[in-house]
């Protein structure tokens, strides 16, 4: 996997809109579980690639530092050889002076080569440093996104569990309503009340019949009184 591919994948996953994905999912919990697996796998893969990229960057930095140090060292050797040549020439030892001047030139050539190699490596090091920083930031974002995914999954599971518990409770309540002994007691109470009402009706009917009999008796009494008074008049 190339670094650009890693960087692109990290950026894509880090920017993923979880809410939009969940809105499109038929089963949000399964979608979250799959996303968590994908993120975990991609984070592990990206971490290995980033670690390798960082390792290569550190090697380049070490090589660059060695070139910088070598350029400095060859410069110091060139200066020392040149001064030695100047001293020898002052003493009239021209041949020896020329030999040290030649050594100074060799050292300056080595210094120039080391400086070129250091300069050549600097743009690559800068580019790789930028890539590494982006990869690190992407990994941090993916880690945060993974935490968000897990939190949403836990929330969704908790809500689903709560909903299932409520449904089981409602089913139990319905079952209790059907088999509730108080409902039987209520029907029995209604039956008793109907019997009591029937008895009350009979009592009322019986009372009405008794009143009628007493009314008839009163009527007979009045008739006897009338007959008695009529006999008195005649007598």
Buried (B, 14 or more C-beta within 10 A) or exposed (E): EEBEEBBEBBBEBBEBEBEEBBEEBEEBBEBBBEBBEBBBEBBEBBBEBBEEBBEBBEEBBEBBEEBBEBBEBBBEBBBBBBEBBBEBBEEEBEEBBEBBBEBBEBBBEBBBBBBEBBEEBEEEBEEBBEBBEBBBEBBEBBBEBBEEBBEBBEEBEEEEEEEEEEEEEEEEEEEEEEEEEEEEEEEEEEEEEEEEEEEEEEEEEEEEEEEEEEEEEEEEEEEEEEEEEEEEEEE
